[in-house]
Amino acid sequence: MPTQTARAATPPSPILLRETVGSIAVLTLNRSAARNSLSEGLIAELHGALNQIHDDASVRAVVIAAIGPAFSAGHDMKELTARRSDADRGRAYFATLMNACSAMMQAIVQLPKPVVAAVQGVATAAGCQLVASCDLAVASEAATFATPGVDIGLFCSTPMVALSRNVPRKQAMEMLLTGEPIAAATARDIGLVNRVVAAGTERDAAIALAQKVALKSAYTIKLGKEAFYRQAEMNLTEAYRYAAEVMTENMMARDAEEGIGAFIEKRAPKWVDE
């Protein structure tokens, strides 16, 4: 009987890729066959990567990109529908997943380093939420954005939180109520993305933008990013009081002393990130 050579099973590709470009961590969604939908596993992988990066001094900025025609199509509807057979028709699972996704999005905001989205294609529902949760975003001219949950009877309530903190109310409501997609240029005009670039160049453009920010004092960026999001939730008087406290703390930092000295002496600053 002829000997049969056993073939090793090909291991599945990671659903989240991570690479380092200088001081930039690039996280790439790798579920292209599922349009990079945010499955339970992908949400956990993203959150885990962000937790690892949080205190990693070698990483000064993050880029979130994706492989395939879609940046992210939002939640994995097949994964959600599969839990309809649970005794509670999926209620407990849905609550757990939505809270996990919300925690991951907040981890982006709470990361003490800038996060830049590189959007190459369609970003819908929670995928649009992911873009809106990032500090900065670069989009391909071929990218589109939508919150189309209303079309399937599922209002994009969690994406609404990030979206409404990025764009004016009327534009946010139109996206949420109609579900219609907007082009990259429109997304730029209403403030959802910062820049629109030629298709195929968005990843490099996002890395270049991240590298520009990474040249600054990491301490100053950390302090400023936290202050930006905190003051946005305050009234005017509270915001100014808080900002004055932050400015005072910032002035006492070694990097502020160095930066101001370098400015006066007309030389490049040497950051110590303190």
Secondary structure as GFF3:
##gff-version 3
##sequence-region A 1 274
A	DSSP	beta_strand	16	21	.	.	.	ID=ss1
A	DSSP	beta_strand	24	29	.	.	.	ID=ss2
A	DSSP	three_ten_helix	32	34	.	.	.	ID=ss3
A	DSSP	alpha_helix	40	54	.	.	.	ID=ss4
A	DSSP	beta_strand	61	66	.	.	.	ID=ss5
A	DSSP	beta_strand	70	72	.	.	.	ID=ss6
A	DSSP	alpha_helix	77	81	.	.	.	ID=ss7
A	DSSP	three_ten_helix	82	85	.	.	.	ID=ss8
A	DSSP	alpha_helix	91	110	.	.	.	ID=ss9
A	DSSP	beta_strand	115	119	.	.	.	ID=ss10
A	DSSP	beta_strand	122	124	.	.	.	ID=ss11
A	DSSP	alpha_helix	126	133	.	.	.	ID=ss12
A	DSSP	beta_strand	136	140	.	.	.	ID=ss13
A	DSSP	beta_strand	144	146	.	.	.	ID=ss14
A	DSSP	three_ten_helix	148	152	.	.	.	ID=ss15
A	DSSP	alpha_helix	157	163	.	.	.	ID=ss16
A	DSSP	alpha_helix	169	178	.	.	.	ID=ss17
A	DSSP	beta_strand	182	183	.	.	.	ID=ss18
A	DSSP	alpha_helix	184	190	.	.	.	ID=ss19
A	DSSP	beta_strand	195	197	.	.	.	ID=ss20
A	DSSP	alpha_helix	202	214	.	.	.	ID=ss21
A	DSSP	alpha_helix	218	231	.	.	.	ID=ss22
A	DSSP	alpha_helix	236	251	.	.	.	ID=ss23
A	DSSP	alpha_helix	254	265	.	.	.	ID=ss24
###
